[in-house]
Amino acid sequence: MADKTGIEWTEQTWNPTTGCDRISPGCTNCYALTMAKRLKGMGSAKYQTDGNPKTSGPGFNLAVHADSLTEPLRWKKPRKVFVNSMSDLFHARVPREFLAQVFAVMAATPQHTYQILTKRPERAARILTDLCTCGSGHPPGEHFRSSMEWAATSHSPTYVPGLEHGIYHRSGWPLPNVWLGTSIENADYARRADALRNIPAAVRFISAEPLLGPLNNLNLHGVDWVIIGGESGPGARPLDTQWVTDLVDDTRLASAAPFVKQLGSIWARENNASDAKGGKPADWPEALRVREYPDTP
Ligand code: SF4
């Protein structure tokens, strides 16, 4: 899907890959997995192969879609683009060459701001800091950057018309219009923040959604933005608003921007909220009504 979205912190979704496999408790009620099953049933072309039933599901096998690569080239109006609302861009089965093409598209469309959220920040760090070994002292990421530039040339076997314009020199590295984030649902996955710190990115962010436990003492050094949210939908797990309060405070202490997205459906039910997901700030305790964005370069 490359569509307008109801996600509060973005404006558009772009899915050059679809499908995924669950890797941690935050994935238990993955909305994309449920949605893929429905889209398969509706005959949507991107969702016709089934993933491993233990970790994935109908229509949710990891797939790359070269024909989706050029979509952002057609969007003239600048917008915030959530990359892969229906997948994880750094899933192990997304080839590096395809990642290079995705980054080439983002470099060629500096009018847009791209927000990539992954539960696999270790792979993202490895690829995006791919060290140059030619001995000439190129900075970290040089190999990946070269792959990205190569992907945009007409010599590349995977050339996509339209990418060659404006990618060189203008883009810089890391790309100034690409934000990189990781999801952390509870303290067991705090190590993802360490991997995130190793990723070269104009803006680094954490999505603590669904927040499943306290994240006190989470190291937010080098993090610019923290999104916080409770779970909604069937099987939603409870959220303690004290976890949210503490994380908002810690985010401010770290000079990062907090964005409270929703308090989840259990909180909404227990508090007679006007919105089933607990997504209306007017219903919340005043201290939690914060929706800030990071300073951008
Ligand atoms: S990593 Fe994201 S897309 Fe993949 S299964 Fe987990 S929640 Fe779903």
Residues whose N, C-alpha, C, O or C-beta is under 5 A from the ligand:
A	BS01	SF4	C20 D21 R22 I23 G26 C27 C30 A32 S87 D88 K119
